[in-house]
Amino acid sequence: MENKVIAEREEKRTVGTEDNNRTKQGKEEAKAVEYIGKVALDCSKYPGKDFYSDGAVESELLDIVKDLSPVEYERVIGEKKNWPILYHLSPLRENIVEWIPMDKDAKVLEVGSGCGAITGALSRKAGSVTCVELSKRRSMINAYRHSECDNITIHVGNFKDIEPKLPTDFDYICLIGVFEYGQSYIGGNTPFEDFLKILLPHMKESGRLIIAIENKYGLKYFAGCREDHLGTYFSGIENYADGGGVRTFSRKGLERIFGSCGVEECHFYYPYPDYKFMTTLYSDDYLPGKGELCDNMRNFDRDRMVLFDEKNAYDGLLEDGLFPVFANSYVAVIGSGFDVKYAKYSNDRSPEYAIKTEICRTSKGEAFVRKYPLGEAAKEHVRGMALAYENLVRKYEGSRLEINKCRLVEQEEEVYAQFEFVEGTPLVEKFDTFLNKDDLQGFQECFKEFVERIDYNSDYPVADFDMIFTNILVKDDTWTVIDYEWTFGKPIPTNELAFRAVYYYLYEDEKRNKLPFDWVLMELGITESESEKLWEQEKDFQNFIRGKRTSMAQMRDLIGCRLMVPQDWIDKYQDSGNVNRVQIYEDTGAGCCEEQSYFVREAYQGDNYIELELTVDENVKMLRIDPAMDSCMVKILEMTLNGERVPLEKKKVLLTNGRLVKPADKEKAVYQPSMVFPTADPNINVNMEELPRQAKNILYARMEIVRVPLRIAQDMSGAVKKLI
């Protein structure tokens, strides 16, 4: 009995100690939670040190988000002209999750939240957002930029340490640009499979796990972009033969990983140009059409090569049904798919005009199109679409042009314009078909029909300024205008509307330049000077739409990443091999001949500089130097024989088949003659008999050379004749 009492006391003491330890641990963890504004920052699992960093730019980012409101980020991005600032602060980063429909009480887990590029979008859409991030500095940036959000908790530390205490009822688990780092997060022989097996139990039965990741076989990598993470060429294509801590996958590769984890349902979406700055989202139910994928120069962080035209390559892949294999990025959804089959973001604009276009298809197969404002400021713009529909229907009543039906929906705080989903072939494809077949007559007839149809009731005080070929669908004899966002309450001359349509048609694809633009101007009755004014008008209109924003195309130029075209190098190399050669002739009294000539292969020190050191026997009477195999201009910077200056100003010393650009200045200390050669066989002759010679002589010369087209060289030569 006594032993039993002692045992019970010991058990109570042990239980009490455990309770005390748990209470103490809870208090310590509570102390580790701090608040930045309304955001909870939980550092209870923080190891006390950030193990990775982008360097000083993170301190700069922290200062920006502390001192400035989000509406000022666009200005800062334009001023800094800096890739990390653009990457971390651009609101366009949010597009990758903005399209995902979420209930207002949804629970979201964001793994690898970084500096919070998408955290804000998730916070606005969901009831709560739980973030996991290894870096405290990045977590602080995230917290400060979203300090007004009361539904965000950021756990700082290693995912493996934080994961055991995470809830198991998340509606969405987001890995945006994170899954590829699975080896770093998890380690082991099967890190990606293990990563998913750890995450999936935290998702409720009806939940979804969303992965945004680059495709290792993305077309941009074949076309000359460096691998996004390693910064090397063709790493993913070569299956990461050189190693590295990052792995991206093909669609098949991802499906294999999912299958090994017991995933029964998954869906793939295709963000374009890629997931970082997505402008358009496609799906297996709505793939891109030919001609759509023309915004491919998106290298903001590094120089890239341009090995081929990606737009043309995409068109071929689309014909053969291979787009899913070569899409640049994937959004893989584990779980049920979404009604949204297509989304296009027009938020590279002033806030008043920033909108999203969605194509949805219900479970019953019913399709419709919706346009949403991306913010309060753009609601009036969307409301204007319904009014535009009514006005355009009145204008084109009785014509051969249909206007896609639109109705305005306003419920609670939500506003959107809903359109019918129209089947048909874009008019732009019809025009491309004519040009690809060199059927200029067919193109001209179709263009005349286009002008005739849009010209109907042209004096009516309404005009769709955006009547471009991509906005018209053709089915049999029915032409339907599907997008009339830019409709104004005044008449606009038909020839100006048609000119703008042709402008965009030519701008989007260089192959279309075979279209004789002079014929278009003549057909529309527009003079060349009038066309220049219309170009300027279009620039003004684009500036009006963009407002104070710096466009992504402008940002690429401002950041300064180069587009390198290897074909230019090859052409230049081959050309240089044939043309940039110095040939030496030695005339011993019988004149110049090929048998007594040789090439100095190392003479060219770059494309525009020649340096020679020649050994000349005493029996050579005339030394001829051919500086190139093409018309050119040459300036002799220096010429010596056995260390003594060659007096080039003396007429008998320097003989040439070129023309001196100016007469000799005999008073100048160093005479450096410049000559233009209107011939493909330029030669400079040095009369060795006029110079003191030895048995073996060393002639040294330095020259500047510029290749000049023959016609220009001839004109210059003619002008020189008159001068002299």
ZIKA-V296141 format. One record per helix or strand of 2 or more residues. SS is the DSSP state (H for helix, E for strand). FROM is the first residue (numbers start at 0). LEN is the number of residues. If there is no record, write none. Layout:
ss:SS from:FROM len:LEN
ss:SS from:FROM len:LEN
This chain:
ss:H from:1 len:30
ss:E from:32 len:4
ss:E from:38 len:7
ss:H from:55 len:12
ss:H from:69 len:11
ss:H from:82 len:7
ss:H from:90 len:8
ss:E from:106 len:5
ss:H from:118 len:7
ss:E from:127 len:6
ss:H from:135 len:10
ss:E from:151 len:6
ss:H from:158 len:5
ss:E from:169 len:7
ss:H from:178 len:7
ss:H from:190 len:10
ss:E from:202 len:13
ss:H from:218 len:5
ss:H from:250 len:10
ss:E from:265 len:7
ss:E from:279 len:4
ss:E from:303 len:2
ss:H from:309 len:10
ss:H from:322 len:4
ss:E from:328 len:6
ss:E from:339 len:7
ss:H from:350 len:3
ss:E from:354 len:7
ss:E from:366 len:7
ss:H from:375 len:20
ss:E from:401 len:2
ss:E from:405 len:6
ss:E from:413 len:7
ss:E from:424 len:2
ss:H from:426 len:10
ss:H from:439 len:15
ss:E from:462 len:2
ss:H from:468 len:3
ss:E from:471 len:4
ss:E from:477 len:4
ss:E from:486 len:2
ss:H from:493 len:14
ss:H from:509 len:5
ss:H from:516 len:8
ss:H from:527 len:19
ss:H from:551 len:8
ss:E from:562 len:2
ss:H from:565 len:14
ss:E from:581 len:6
ss:H from:593 len:3
ss:E from:596 len:4
ss:E from:608 len:9
ss:E from:621 len:5
ss:E from:631 len:10
ss:E from:643 len:2
ss:E from:653 len:3
ss:E from:658 len:2
ss:E from:673 len:4
ss:E from:683 len:4
ss:H from:687 len:3
ss:E from:695 len:12
ss:H from:709 len:14
